[in-house]
Amino acid sequence: MGRLVTAGRLFSTQRQERLLAELRGQGAVRVRDLARELGVSELTIRRDIAALAERGLVAKVHGGATLPLQAGAAHRPRRATTRFTIGMVVPSLDFYWPPIVAGARAAAAALGVNVQLRGSSYDPDEDRRQIGRLVDDGQVQGLLLAPSVDGERSDELLDWIGQLPVPVILVERQPRRWTPTALEWVRSDHALGMEIAVHHLRRQGHRRIGLVLSRGSPTSAHLLQGWHTAAADLGMSDTLVVRESVALDRPGHREIIAGILADCRRGGITALIVHSDPDALSVAQYCAEHGVVIPDDLAVVSYDDEVAQLADPALTAVRPPKSHVGRLAVELMVSRLLDGNRRPAQRVLVAPELVVRASSLGRTRNVRF
């Protein structure tokens, strides 16, 4: 009996060490991801986080944990001698952006930097209001921004941003054209992520693949670029591209999904890549309701990996490096503030990863749905 207790304690310690290692590497962890990777319940991971938080080694946040502002002496990073305050404006404080913010805050804590966070919307006027307030307060020495870069007024907004009196780094954004001001940016390499997804499906035996892109997403242009590149490299048709958002709870969207599946049947399409997770889950649910078996009849790969694992079967997904993007943005800003114009402008792409699950494994049968 004593040996069993010791083994249980050791396993708990191993889990907590793994959690800390993930935090040091990623800046933030999510309960559901760790539970899945370690093969334990989410309640077990929450208890581990609570135990580590009591020791001051992690900070609990909704759905996970981040590095603490003050850690134990053995784990406390050396703080910068110069302390800055950086403003951060993101278009949303839910879905996609929380890991980026968590990564930024983790890097800021390690570097002795304050982050003033503001939530905006996908609206240039609101972007400008939130940015203007931070600058007018005179409390920030730099800005991390994710403005709206699509639409007729995007160039005007970027020109205004380029004239601000403090340095700016764009986060998950880049100008669509050459600009006279050398704006810096750091973002996920979504085009590469799409290429990874296409090549994965090709290795699974798929020769005809379709793409469903969210309407109005800033990511779509990069995904389309990667789609065409991968198709050209593989000698594959890239004709089936659907630019529609598909959510089963919205009027008319079931008909859109039905039309997509009909196009797949007519074109011999055996796999779909869908951006983003909610739309991929809607496609998967519609397939289940109509007897289309994933992956036997149709393989599905999602792009984002926010909730892809909740589908049945769990969806293979491309996971953008959100936490790393946030961390790098802060590190680049601190470098800019310390070095000034002595260092050249930097524009950084960070590679996504593919999380392989059941929805894309195994060779699809002849198209019959």
Buried (B, 14 or more C-beta within 10 A) or exposed (E): EEEEEEEEEEEBEEBBEBBBEBBEEBBBBBBBBBBBEBEBEBEBBBBBBEBBBEEBBBBBBEBBBBBBEEBEEEBBBEEBEEEBBBBBBBBEEEEBBBBBBBBBBBBBBBBBBBBBBBBBEBBBEBBBEBBEEBBEEEEBBBBBBBBBBBEEEBBEBBEBBBEBEBBBBBBBBBBEEEEEBEBBBBBBBBBBBBBBBBBBBBEBEBBBBBBBBBEEBBBBBBBBBBBBBBBEEBEBBBEBBBEBBBEBEEEEBBEBBEEBBEBBBEBEBBBBBBBBBBBBBBBBBBBBEEEBBBBEBBBBBBBBBBBBBEBEBBBBBBBBBBBBBBBBBBBBBBBBBEEEEEEEEBBBBBEBEBBBBBBBEEEBEEBEB
